[in-house]
């Protein structure tokens, strides 16, 4: 969970910001400055979108793959906790 100071942006805002980077020819840093947002946030959104389109770095997971990995890790933790409770 984020802190109470973490800004939340809508998916529409993120898509528009990414489209602005693509269409304007400006860097993500310049677009972020123009929009008044963190350049790290915009670069992260841009990288994630690029990966989801199949244009990410070699070995970079798409959002769907990340969700599947997280679900598998959660399932593994729950299974381990169940085993530990049964051993007591």
N, C-alpha and C positions, 0 to 999 in steps of 0.2 A: 504494500500500500504506500502511496505517496504521502508526503507531508501535507499539511494544510496550506503550505505556501507553493506547492507544485501547481502550475497552471495546466488545465486540461483543454485540449483543442479538439474540435469536432473532426471527424473523418473528412468532411467536405473542406474544411479549412486546410487540412494537411494536403489533400489532393490539389487544391488551388495553389498552395505554396510550391508544391513540387512542379506543377505545370508552369508556374511563373519562372522557376529556375530553367526549365527546358526551353521555354519560349523567349525569354528575355536575353539570353546569352550572357547573363550576369552569373557570377559565382554564387554558390549557396550562402556564403558569408555576406555578400552584398544584399541579396534578397532578404536574408534573415534580418539584417540591420534595417532595411526599408520597412519590414513588417513589424519590427520591434520584438522579435522572438530570438531565442537562443540559436546560434548557428549550429551547435551540436545537435539540437533537436531536429532541425531541418535536414542536416546531413544524415542523421539516423533514419528519418522518414524516407529520404531519397534512396539510401542504400537498400532499405527493406523493400521499397517499391521496385527498384531495379532487380533485386534478387527474385521477387515474385514474378517478374516478367521474364525470368530466365537469363538476365544479363548480369547477374552477380558474379562475385569472385568464385573461382574454382573451390568447391567444397562448402560454399556459403549456403545455409539452409533457407528455404522459403518460410513464410509465416506459418503455413500449414504444417510443414515439417517440424518447425520449432514447437508448435502446439502439441504435435504427436509425441515429440521427445519429452516435453514437460509432463504430459499425461502418463507416459511410461515411467518416468522417474518417480512421479507421485504414487503410481501403483506399486512400484518397487518398495518405496518407503513404507507404504501402508502394509504391504505383505511382510516386511521385516518387523514392523511393530507388532503385527499379529503373532508372528513366530516367537518373538521375545515375550509376549504376554502368556503364550501357551507354555513356555519353558519355566515360568515362575511357579 
